[in-house]
Amino acid sequence: DRSISNPMEFIMTNIVGTVNLLNAARENWKGKMQDKLFYHISTDEVYGSLGLEGKFVETTPYDPRSPYSASKASSDHLVRAYHHTFGLPIVISNCSNNYGPYQFPEKL
């Protein structure tokens, strides 16, 4: 988990970066949010370790266990806060693994 050796990178990307995107959406969509949707891609890691049931559901409490998952949980809460505070239309996806250039081979 790269977030253990460099948590600030994940804080800047996942928390500060999300706030920057939220502010940009809010500013650019002012007065025309009815046709807009802020789609936030999160992670299942915000729920912590998989329990005995073998699954997470939308009502599973957040229990992040690393700087990465804590930064993603924080960004999720910020997205919800912008929805409740400013009426920003949102969807949050807690998918298990997104494939990208820095994905670890064991995640494939």
Secondary structure by P-SEA (a helix, b strand, c coil): ccccccaaaaaaacaaaaaaaaaaaaaaaccccccccbbbbbcccccccccccccccccccbbbccaaaaaaaaaaaaaaaaaaaccccccccccccccccccccccc
